[in-house]
């Protein structure tokens, strides 16, 4: 939830000029300015440039809730003439001194973004660690299971080894049936384009391999990798359901600012 800062410095000569230009009280002028800024927090960039909007758009925003005796067009012109709203040399509209007025908000956003990035990295490291541990378990069990070793033997390759990515090679090493590597690689790339990550595909292969080994599945009944990665995405049956998590934000932090 966005919020704005309203400093005591706003009460001064500049606000009086705005009130006189509009023909209203200073309190009314302050209310108009605050409404304009509340709209600006989601429609202007850090430098105050209003994105994709012109005077008519601002007039429309300020028309809502304004006393009918005031003209919204006159209000916008007053904002410009008293330097609350600037017209840049690029003909774009800028909220004057926007970063100075809303510095605390942008600092809060920066902190939130850094914290969200840190949490993503932590989850990524944990996920990689879990996959590596699980992969070692499968390899250890495979050494004790000759039948599983037979299933995992390399078969003739359709592509030159160097044409495959490192992530796919790790996936292929884990997958329990080595048939049709070239076709499997095409499907692997297609799923990456669909938005699945190498870690998710790797985990699905690892889980499927464990299932095949535990159930002692006959080789001919183990899916080819190209089928496992097909457009119908059967591999998702071997991924854990995503747990519901709270958004990567600091709600309490923002409540403190909002208060």
Buried (B, 14 or more C-beta within 10 A) or exposed (E): EEBBBBEEEBEEEBBEBBBEBBBBEBEBBBBBBEBBBBBBBEBBEEEBBBEEBEBEBBBEBBBEEBEEEBBBBEBBBBBBEBEBBBEEEEEBBBBBEBBEBBEEBEEBBEEBEEBBEEEEEEEEEEBEEEBEEBBEEBEEBBEEBEBBEEBBEEEEBEEEEEEBEEBBEBBBBBBBBBBBBEBBBEBBBEBBEEEBEBBBBBBBBBBBBBBBBEEEBEBEEBBBBBBBBBEEBBBEEBBEEEEEEEEBBBEEEBEEBEE
